[in-house]
Amino acid sequence: MASCSHMGCNYYLASDLQDPPEMIPEFIRYWEEGYKLVMATKPQSEGSAWVHSLRKSYYRLLDGISTIAVVNDSTGFGLYDKEVLDHLRKIDDPYPFLRGLICELGYEIKTVPFTQPRRLRGISKKQFLYPV
């Protein structure tokens, strides 16, 4: 993950560029409108249909067993206001599930969908049972 600071907020994206950095100006625009969390979601993917289907199943399962609504198809790619990051830093959890914690904080989340491009080189560092 890569992180950059911008006027009181940070944005995070995967360094393999499967998260399109050209979305960052759109994130900033929503942040300037008052959203403290702007999250990219990938409802469609040009990658493996099997893996994408597995992700969809994972989120359905998570929704079914959780009392907190998680942003489906989120990768963590997005913009986080400094207030949100300060709030997260106060949580004492040695193994945080960031996507769940973000939703539990109660901030309004603006989602921006994108189609994830197919990986052109290399392999994912995430193992099969890693939270999709």
VMD Tcl script that builds the backbone (N, CA, C; Angstrom):
set m [mol new atoms 396]
animate dup $m
set s [atomselect $m all]
$s set {name element resname resid chain x y z} {
  {N N MET 1 A 0.837 -1.181 0.000}
  {CA C MET 1 A 0.000 0.000 0.000}
  {C C MET 1 A 0.882 1.244 0.000}
  {N N ALA 2 A 0.454 2.215 -0.737}
  {CA C ALA 2 A 1.124 3.501 -0.753}
  {C C ALA 2 A 0.199 4.502 -0.070}
  {N N SER 3 A 0.769 5.487 0.582}
  {CA C SER 3 A -0.019 6.488 1.281}
  {C C SER 3 A 0.564 7.859 0.976}
  {N N CYS 4 A -0.310 8.828 0.784}
  {CA C CYS 4 A 0.125 10.200 0.591}
  {C C CYS 4 A -0.766 11.113 1.407}
  {N N SER 5 A -0.181 12.163 1.949}
  {CA C SER 5 A -0.957 13.153 2.691}
  {C C SER 5 A -1.334 14.290 1.764}
  {N N HIS 6 A -2.500 14.836 2.007}
  {CA C HIS 6 A -2.983 15.947 1.181}
  {C C HIS 6 A -3.919 16.792 2.030}
  {N N MET 7 A -3.483 17.964 2.474}
  {CA C MET 7 A -4.335 18.937 3.149}
  {C C MET 7 A -5.214 18.352 4.257}
  {N N GLY 8 A -4.687 17.564 5.162}
  {CA C GLY 8 A -5.483 17.070 6.267}
  {C C GLY 8 A -6.164 15.734 6.024}
  {N N CYS 9 A -5.748 15.047 4.994}
  {CA C CYS 9 A -6.291 13.720 4.732}
  {C C CYS 9 A -5.194 12.865 4.118}
  {N N ASN 10 A -5.393 11.574 4.118}
  {CA C ASN 10 A -4.470 10.641 3.467}
  {C C ASN 10 A -5.257 9.821 2.470}
  {N N TYR 11 A -4.618 9.428 1.410}
  {CA C TYR 11 A -5.247 8.474 0.510}
  {C C TYR 11 A -4.320 7.286 0.373}
  {N N TYR 12 A -4.939 6.120 0.235}
  {CA C TYR 12 A -4.217 4.862 0.180}
  {C C TYR 12 A -4.554 4.140 -1.106}
  {N N LEU 13 A -3.539 3.564 -1.716}
  {CA C LEU 13 A -3.759 2.752 -2.904}
  {C C LEU 13 A -2.698 1.673 -2.974}
  {N N ALA 14 A -3.041 0.583 -3.652}
  {CA C ALA 14 A -2.093 -0.509 -3.821}
  {C C ALA 14 A -0.985 -0.055 -4.754}
  {N N SER 15 A 0.231 -0.384 -4.419}
  {CA C SER 15 A 1.364 0.072 -5.226}
  {C C SER 15 A 1.491 -0.667 -6.551}
  {N N ASP 16 A 0.658 -1.705 -6.782}
  {CA C ASP 16 A 0.700 -2.402 -8.072}
  {C C ASP 16 A -0.148 -1.694 -9.130}
  {N N LEU 17 A -0.764 -0.586 -8.763}
  {CA C LEU 17 A -1.591 0.248 -9.643}
  {C C LEU 17 A -2.852 -0.449 -10.148}
  {N N GLN 18 A -3.291 -1.502 -9.474}
  {CA C GLN 18 A -4.611 -2.041 -9.778}
  {C C GLN 18 A -5.673 -1.091 -9.249}
  {N N ASP 19 A -5.307 -0.252 -8.294}
  {CA C ASP 19 A -6.160 0.834 -7.844}
  {C C ASP 19 A -5.748 2.050 -8.667}
  {N N PRO 20 A -6.647 2.576 -9.518}
  {CA C PRO 20 A -6.248 3.649 -10.440}
  {C C PRO 20 A -6.015 4.993 -9.737}
  {N N PRO 21 A -4.775 5.480 -9.738}
  {CA C PRO 21 A -4.484 6.746 -9.065}
  {C C PRO 21 A -5.224 7.936 -9.670}
  {N N GLU 22 A -5.702 7.792 -10.899}
  {CA C GLU 22 A -6.438 8.912 -11.514}
  {C C GLU 22 A -7.776 9.179 -10.822}
  {N N MET 23 A -8.172 8.319 -9.883}
  {CA C MET 23 A -9.398 8.550 -9.118}
  {C C MET 23 A -9.173 9.518 -7.953}
  {N N ILE 24 A -7.935 9.768 -7.595}
  {CA C ILE 24 A -7.632 10.593 -6.423}
  {C C ILE 24 A -8.250 11.990 -6.505}
  {N N PRO 25 A -8.195 12.704 -7.648}
  {CA C PRO 25 A -8.863 14.014 -7.691}
  {C C PRO 25 A -10.366 13.936 -7.383}
  {N N GLU 26 A -11.021 12.860 -7.818}
  {CA C GLU 26 A -12.440 12.682 -7.504}
  {C C GLU 26 A -12.628 12.475 -6.001}
  {N N PHE 27 A -11.746 11.704 -5.371}
  {CA C PHE 27 A -11.803 11.513 -3.918}
  {C C PHE 27 A -11.678 12.856 -3.203}
  {N N ILE 28 A -10.719 13.649 -3.646}
  {CA C ILE 28 A -10.479 14.956 -3.014}
  {C C ILE 28 A -11.703 15.848 -3.164}
  {N N ARG 29 A -12.338 15.801 -4.322}
  {CA C ARG 29 A -13.542 16.620 -4.549}
  {C C ARG 29 A -14.642 16.246 -3.540}
  {N N TYR 30 A -14.862 14.951 -3.315}
  {CA C TYR 30 A -15.876 14.526 -2.338}
  {C C TYR 30 A -15.462 14.900 -0.919}
  {N N TRP 31 A -14.171 14.801 -0.628}
  {CA C TRP 31 A -13.676 15.194 0.693}
  {C C TRP 31 A -13.924 16.690 0.917}
  {N N GLU 32 A -13.683 17.503 -0.108}
  {CA C GLU 32 A -13.930 18.943 -0.002}
  {C C GLU 32 A -15.416 19.250 0.180}
  {N N GLU 33 A -16.281 18.319 -0.267}
  {CA C GLU 33 A -17.727 18.472 -0.050}
  {C C GLU 33 A -18.125 18.097 1.373}
  {N N GLY 34 A -17.197 17.500 2.139}
  {CA C GLY 34 A -17.474 17.206 3.536}
  {C C GLY 34 A -17.402 15.746 3.940}
  {N N TYR 35 A -17.193 14.838 3.002}
  {CA C TYR 35 A -17.076 13.422 3.362}
  {C C TYR 35 A -15.733 13.173 4.023}
  {N N LYS 36 A -15.747 12.490 5.161}
  {CA C LYS 36 A -14.501 12.167 5.868}
  {C C LYS 36 A -13.911 10.851 5.388}
  {N N LEU 37 A -14.723 10.039 4.705}
  {CA C LEU 37 A -14.272 8.771 4.125}
  {C C LEU 37 A -14.787 8.669 2.696}
  {N N VAL 38 A -13.876 8.488 1.769}
  {CA C VAL 38 A -14.247 8.256 0.371}
  {C C VAL 38 A -13.580 6.939 -0.015}
  {N N MET 39 A -14.396 5.921 -0.277}
  {CA C MET 39 A -13.879 4.578 -0.527}
  {C C MET 39 A -14.176 4.140 -1.958}
  {N N ALA 40 A -13.165 3.623 -2.621}
  {CA C ALA 40 A -13.367 3.032 -3.937}
  {C C ALA 40 A -13.943 1.634 -3.747}
  {N N THR 41 A -14.862 1.265 -4.608}
  {CA C THR 41 A -15.403 -0.089 -4.592}
  {C C THR 41 A -15.237 -0.673 -5.984}
  {N N LYS 42 A -15.070 -1.986 -6.034}
  {CA C LYS 42 A -14.876 -2.641 -7.334}
  {C C LYS 42 A -15.974 -3.670 -7.571}
  {N N PRO 43 A -17.161 -3.190 -7.960}
  {CA C PRO 43 A -18.253 -4.126 -8.225}
  {C C PRO 43 A -17.993 -5.003 -9.447}
  {N N GLN 44 A -17.052 -4.587 -10.290}
  {CA C GLN 44 A -16.679 -5.369 -11.471}
  {C C GLN 44 A -15.160 -5.464 -11.534}
  {N N SER 45 A -14.695 -6.579 -12.087}
  {CA C SER 45 A -13.262 -6.792 -12.212}
  {C C SER 45 A -12.959 -7.437 -13.556}
  {N N GLU 46 A -11.869 -7.013 -14.153}
  {CA C GLU 46 A -11.420 -7.628 -15.405}
  {C C GLU 46 A -10.535 -8.836 -15.129}
  {N N GLY 47 A -10.305 -9.129 -13.858}
  {CA C GLY 47 A -9.477 -10.269 -13.468}
  {C C GLY 47 A -10.280 -11.564 -13.484}
  {N N SER 48 A -9.829 -12.520 -12.741}
  {CA C SER 48 A -10.430 -13.843 -12.684}
  {C C SER 48 A -11.887 -13.787 -12.225}
  {N N ALA 49 A -12.780 -14.335 -13.016}
  {CA C ALA 49 A -14.199 -14.381 -12.654}
  {C C ALA 49 A -14.393 -15.230 -11.404}
  {N N TRP 50 A -13.599 -16.287 -11.262}
  {CA C TRP 50 A -13.706 -17.162 -10.103}
  {C C TRP 50 A -13.362 -16.400 -8.825}
  {N N VAL 51 A -12.281 -15.644 -8.843}
  {CA C VAL 51 A -11.859 -14.887 -7.661}
  {C C VAL 51 A -12.890 -13.802 -7.350}
  {N N HIS 52 A -13.411 -13.146 -8.378}
  {CA C HIS 52 A -14.410 -12.101 -8.159}
  {C C HIS 52 A -15.676 -12.697 -7.535}
  {N N SER 53 A -16.077 -13.868 -7.997}
  {CA C SER 53 A -17.239 -14.559 -7.439}
  {C C SER 53 A -16.986 -14.938 -5.979}
  {N N LEU 54 A -15.772 -15.370 -5.682}
  {CA C LEU 54 A -15.401 -15.707 -4.311}
  {C C LEU 54 A -15.499 -14.470 -3.411}
  {N N ARG 55 A -15.038 -13.334 -3.914}
  {CA C ARG 55 A -15.134 -12.080 -3.152}
  {C C ARG 55 A -16.594 -11.742 -2.852}
  {N N LYS 56 A -17.453 -11.861 -3.859}
  {CA C LYS 56 A -18.879 -11.570 -3.678}
  {C C LYS 56 A -19.469 -12.479 -2.603}
  {N N SER 57 A -19.114 -13.749 -2.633}
  {CA C SER 57 A -19.608 -14.707 -1.633}
  {C C SER 57 A -19.109 -14.338 -0.244}
  {N N TYR 58 A -17.861 -13.932 -0.158}
  {CA C TYR 58 A -17.274 -13.520 1.117}
  {C C TYR 58 A -18.074 -12.363 1.720}
  {N N TYR 59 A -18.374 -11.350 0.908}
  {CA C TYR 59 A -19.118 -10.204 1.420}
  {C C TYR 59 A -20.546 -10.582 1.807}
  {N N ARG 60 A -21.185 -11.476 1.082}
  {CA C ARG 60 A -22.524 -11.953 1.463}
  {C C ARG 60 A -22.461 -12.659 2.818}
  {N N LEU 61 A -21.450 -13.502 3.011}
  {CA C LEU 61 A -21.268 -14.188 4.288}
  {C C LEU 61 A -21.017 -13.181 5.399}
  {N N LEU 62 A -20.135 -12.241 5.161}
  {CA C LEU 62 A -19.813 -11.219 6.156}
  {C C LEU 62 A -21.052 -10.420 6.530}
  {N N ASP 63 A -21.849 -10.031 5.539}
  {CA C ASP 63 A -23.090 -9.303 5.821}
  {C C ASP 63 A -24.049 -10.140 6.656}
  {N N GLY 64 A -24.071 -11.444 6.408}
  {CA C GLY 64 A -24.985 -12.325 7.119}
  {C C GLY 64 A -24.639 -12.551 8.579}
  {N N ILE 65 A -23.359 -12.501 8.921}
  {CA C ILE 65 A -22.958 -12.803 10.300}
  {C C ILE 65 A -22.576 -11.563 11.112}
  {N N SER 66 A -22.481 -10.420 10.468}
  {CA C SER 66 A -22.027 -9.212 11.145}
  {C C SER 66 A -23.194 -8.319 11.544}
  {N N THR 67 A -23.013 -7.603 12.637}
  {CA C THR 67 A -24.013 -6.615 13.054}
  {C C THR 67 A -23.701 -5.249 12.459}
  {N N ILE 68 A -22.582 -5.147 11.787}
  {CA C ILE 68 A -22.159 -3.890 11.163}
  {C C ILE 68 A -22.143 -4.073 9.655}
  {N N ALA 69 A -22.747 -3.149 8.948}
  {CA C ALA 69 A -22.737 -3.213 7.484}
  {C C ALA 69 A -21.364 -2.781 6.984}
  {N N VAL 70 A -20.707 -3.664 6.254}
  {CA C VAL 70 A -19.387 -3.383 5.688}
  {C C VAL 70 A -19.574 -2.915 4.245}
  {N N VAL 71 A -18.701 -2.024 3.795}
  {CA C VAL 71 A -18.758 -1.559 2.414}
  {C C VAL 71 A -18.336 -2.717 1.513}
  {N N ASN 72 A -19.287 -3.242 0.771}
  {CA C ASN 72 A -18.988 -4.362 -0.125}
  {C C ASN 72 A -18.056 -3.937 -1.248}
  {N N ASP 73 A -17.227 -4.858 -1.672}
  {CA C ASP 73 A -16.299 -4.662 -2.789}
  {C C ASP 73 A -15.251 -3.594 -2.523}
  {N N SER 74 A -14.985 -3.318 -1.261}
  {CA C SER 74 A -13.967 -2.333 -0.911}
  {C C SER 74 A -12.603 -2.998 -0.817}
  {N N THR 75 A -11.576 -2.284 -1.221}
  {CA C THR 75 A -10.209 -2.799 -1.123}
  {C C THR 75 A -9.393 -2.027 -0.088}
  {N N GLY 76 A -9.965 -0.974 0.447}
  {CA C GLY 76 A -9.207 -0.090 1.330}
  {C C GLY 76 A -8.712 1.127 0.572}
  {N N PHE 77 A -8.764 1.064 -0.760}
  {CA C PHE 77 A -8.361 2.179 -1.612}
  {C C PHE 77 A -9.336 3.325 -1.403}
  {N N GLY 78 A -8.803 4.473 -1.020}
  {CA C GLY 78 A -9.677 5.614 -0.810}
  {C C GLY 78 A -8.977 6.734 -0.089}
  {N N LEU 79 A -9.787 7.679 0.354}
  {CA C LEU 79 A -9.298 8.856 1.049}
  {C C LEU 79 A -9.845 8.837 2.470}
  {N N TYR 80 A -8.964 9.078 3.432}
  {CA C TYR 80 A -9.315 9.047 4.847}
  {C C TYR 80 A -8.964 10.396 5.466}
  {N N ASP 81 A -9.949 11.064 6.035}
  {CA C ASP 81 A -9.723 12.327 6.710}
  {C C ASP 81 A -8.848 12.103 7.941}
  {N N LYS 82 A -8.096 13.113 8.316}
  {CA C LYS 82 A -7.225 13.025 9.494}
  {C C LYS 82 A -8.011 12.661 10.746}
  {N N GLU 83 A -9.235 13.161 10.869}
  {CA C GLU 83 A -10.077 12.840 12.031}
  {C C GLU 83 A -10.335 11.330 12.114}
  {N N VAL 84 A -10.597 10.704 10.985}
  {CA C VAL 84 A -10.836 9.260 10.934}
  {C C VAL 84 A -9.567 8.508 11.321}
  {N N LEU 85 A -8.440 8.923 10.770}
  {CA C LEU 85 A -7.167 8.262 11.073}
  {C C LEU 85 A -6.815 8.405 12.554}
  {N N ASP 86 A -7.059 9.584 13.126}
  {CA C ASP 86 A -6.806 9.771 14.564}
  {C C ASP 86 A -7.695 8.847 15.386}
  {N N HIS 87 A -8.937 8.694 14.974}
  {CA C HIS 87 A -9.884 7.799 15.650}
  {C C HIS 87 A -9.390 6.348 15.568}
  {N N LEU 88 A -8.931 5.934 14.404}
  {CA C LEU 88 A -8.423 4.570 14.226}
  {C C LEU 88 A -7.189 4.300 15.085}
  {N N ARG 89 A -6.336 5.302 15.221}
  {CA C ARG 89 A -5.104 5.126 16.005}
  {C C ARG 89 A -5.391 4.868 17.478}
  {N N LYS 90 A -6.547 5.312 17.956}
  {CA C LYS 90 A -6.906 5.132 19.367}
  {C C LYS 90 A -7.425 3.725 19.658}
  {N N ILE 91 A -7.731 2.954 18.640}
  {CA C ILE 91 A -8.282 1.612 18.824}
  {C C ILE 91 A -7.144 0.641 19.097}
  {N N ASP 92 A -7.225 -0.015 20.236}
  {CA C ASP 92 A -6.172 -0.948 20.653}
  {C C ASP 92 A -6.565 -2.362 20.230}
  {N N ASP 93 A -6.237 -2.703 19.004}
  {CA C ASP 93 A -6.545 -4.030 18.465}
  {C C ASP 93 A -5.303 -4.523 17.733}
  {N N PRO 94 A -4.691 -5.614 18.219}
  {CA C PRO 94 A -3.457 -6.079 17.584}
  {C C PRO 94 A -3.655 -6.616 16.163}
  {N N TYR 95 A -4.864 -7.047 15.814}
  {CA C TYR 95 A -5.147 -7.578 14.481}
  {C C TYR 95 A -6.422 -6.941 13.927}
  {N N PRO 96 A -6.375 -5.648 13.632}
  {CA C PRO 96 A -7.604 -4.969 13.213}
  {C C PRO 96 A -8.066 -5.403 11.817}
  {N N PHE 97 A -9.370 -5.530 11.668}
  {CA C PHE 97 A -9.976 -5.743 10.356}
  {C C PHE 97 A -10.411 -4.361 9.896}
  {N N LEU 98 A -9.531 -3.690 9.168}
  {CA C LEU 98 A -9.712 -2.283 8.841}
  {C C LEU 98 A -11.046 -2.000 8.163}
  {N N ARG 99 A -11.449 -2.833 7.216}
  {CA C ARG 99 A -12.707 -2.574 6.506}
  {C C ARG 99 A -13.902 -2.590 7.451}
  {N N GLY 100 A -13.844 -3.436 8.471}
  {CA C GLY 100 A -14.917 -3.470 9.459}
  {C C GLY 100 A -14.842 -2.293 10.417}
  {N N LEU 101 A -13.640 -1.972 10.880}
  {CA C LEU 101 A -13.469 -0.849 11.806}
  {C C LEU 101 A -13.927 0.463 11.184}
  {N N ILE 102 A -13.577 0.672 9.930}
  {CA C ILE 102 A -13.964 1.903 9.239}
  {C C ILE 102 A -15.478 2.087 9.310}
  {N N CYS 103 A -16.208 1.017 9.041}
  {CA C CYS 103 A -17.673 1.087 9.032}
  {C C CYS 103 A -18.236 1.247 10.438}
  {N N GLU 104 A -17.562 0.677 11.408}
  {CA C GLU 104 A -18.029 0.738 12.792}
  {C C GLU 104 A -17.886 2.137 13.393}
  {N N LEU 105 A -16.992 2.945 12.864}
  {CA C LEU 105 A -16.763 4.275 13.424}
  {C C LEU 105 A -17.968 5.194 13.269}
  {N N GLY 106 A -18.802 4.940 12.268}
  {CA C GLY 106 A -20.027 5.718 12.116}
  {C C GLY 106 A -19.959 6.918 11.188}
  {N N TYR 107 A -18.837 7.121 10.526}
  {CA C TYR 107 A -18.741 8.225 9.581}
  {C C TYR 107 A -19.517 7.884 8.308}
  {N N GLU 108 A -20.087 8.906 7.680}
  {CA C GLU 108 A -20.734 8.681 6.393}
  {C C GLU 108 A -19.654 8.377 5.359}
  {N N ILE 109 A -19.870 7.342 4.576}
  {CA C ILE 109 A -18.880 6.907 3.594}
  {C C ILE 109 A -19.409 7.150 2.186}
  {N N LYS 110 A -18.644 7.874 1.411}
  {CA C LYS 110 A -18.968 8.058 -0.005}
  {C C LYS 110 A -18.236 6.969 -0.779}
  {N N THR 111 A -18.953 6.195 -1.564}
  {CA C THR 111 A -18.313 5.148 -2.361}
  {C C THR 111 A -18.231 5.583 -3.814}
  {N N VAL 112 A -17.130 5.212 -4.440}
  {CA C VAL 112 A -16.882 5.527 -5.853}
  {C C VAL 112 A -16.525 4.212 -6.551}
  {N N PRO 113 A -17.422 3.696 -7.398}
  {CA C PRO 113 A -17.146 2.417 -8.053}
  {C C PRO 113 A -16.138 2.540 -9.192}
  {N N PHE 114 A -15.402 1.463 -9.415}
  {CA C PHE 114 A -14.498 1.384 -10.558}
  {C C PHE 114 A -14.366 -0.080 -10.964}
  {N N THR 115 A -13.954 -0.298 -12.179}
  {CA C THR 115 A -13.700 -1.651 -12.652}
  {C C THR 115 A -12.222 -1.930 -12.462}
  {N N GLN 116 A -11.931 -2.930 -11.663}
  {CA C GLN 116 A -10.533 -3.249 -11.392}
  {C C GLN 116 A -9.909 -3.891 -12.627}
  {N N PRO 117 A -8.798 -3.332 -13.102}
  {CA C PRO 117 A -8.141 -3.915 -14.278}
  {C C PRO 117 A -7.490 -5.252 -13.950}
  {N N ARG 118 A -7.308 -6.035 -14.956}
  {CA C ARG 118 A -6.630 -7.319 -14.818}
  {C C ARG 118 A -5.169 -7.073 -14.453}
  {N N ARG 119 A -4.638 -7.891 -13.569}
  {CA C ARG 119 A -3.224 -7.774 -13.190}
  {C C ARG 119 A -2.375 -8.118 -14.410}
  {N N LEU 120 A -1.481 -7.219 -14.788}
  {CA C LEU 120 A -0.664 -7.428 -15.976}
  {C C LEU 120 A 0.618 -8.192 -15.693}
  {N N ARG 121 A 1.156 -8.018 -14.491}
  {CA C ARG 121 A 2.416 -8.680 -14.137}
  {C C ARG 121 A 2.359 -9.138 -12.701}
  {N N GLY 122 A 3.177 -10.132 -12.408}
  {CA C GLY 122 A 3.342 -10.583 -11.033}
  {C C GLY 122 A 2.149 -11.379 -10.535}
  {N N ILE 123 A 2.224 -11.716 -9.254}
  {CA C ILE 123 A 1.150 -12.460 -8.607}
  {C C ILE 123 A 0.787 -11.752 -7.315}
  {N N SER 124 A -0.420 -11.976 -6.863}
  {CA C SER 124 A -0.887 -11.377 -5.631}
  {C C SER 124 A -0.092 -11.926 -4.452}
  {N N LYS 125 A 0.224 -11.070 -3.525}
  {CA C LYS 125 A 0.918 -11.495 -2.307}
  {C C LYS 125 A -0.078 -12.049 -1.291}
  {N N LYS 126 A -1.368 -11.889 -1.559}
  {CA C LYS 126 A -2.398 -12.349 -0.642}
  {C C LYS 126 A -2.678 -13.817 -0.886}
  {N N GLN 127 A -2.754 -14.565 0.178}
  {CA C GLN 127 A -3.030 -15.987 0.093}
  {C C GLN 127 A -4.528 -16.232 -0.024}
  {N N PHE 128 A -4.915 -17.444 -0.366}
  {CA C PHE 128 A -6.297 -17.817 -0.619}
  {C C PHE 128 A -7.245 -17.433 0.517}
  {N N LEU 129 A -6.861 -17.680 1.765}
  {CA C LEU 129 A -7.757 -17.420 2.888}
  {C C LEU 129 A -7.625 -16.019 3.469}
  {N N TYR 130 A -6.788 -15.170 2.857}
  {CA C TYR 130 A -6.675 -13.785 3.301}
  {C C TYR 130 A -8.012 -13.101 3.057}
  {N N PRO 131 A -8.496 -12.257 3.988}
  {CA C PRO 131 A -9.778 -11.606 3.762}
  {C C PRO 131 A -9.814 -10.888 2.407}
  {N N VAL 132 A -10.756 -11.303 1.602}
  {CA C VAL 132 A -10.888 -10.727 0.259}
  {C C VAL 132 A -11.619 -9.436 0.384}
}
mol reanalyze $m
mol bondsrecalc $m
mol representation Tube
mol addrep $m
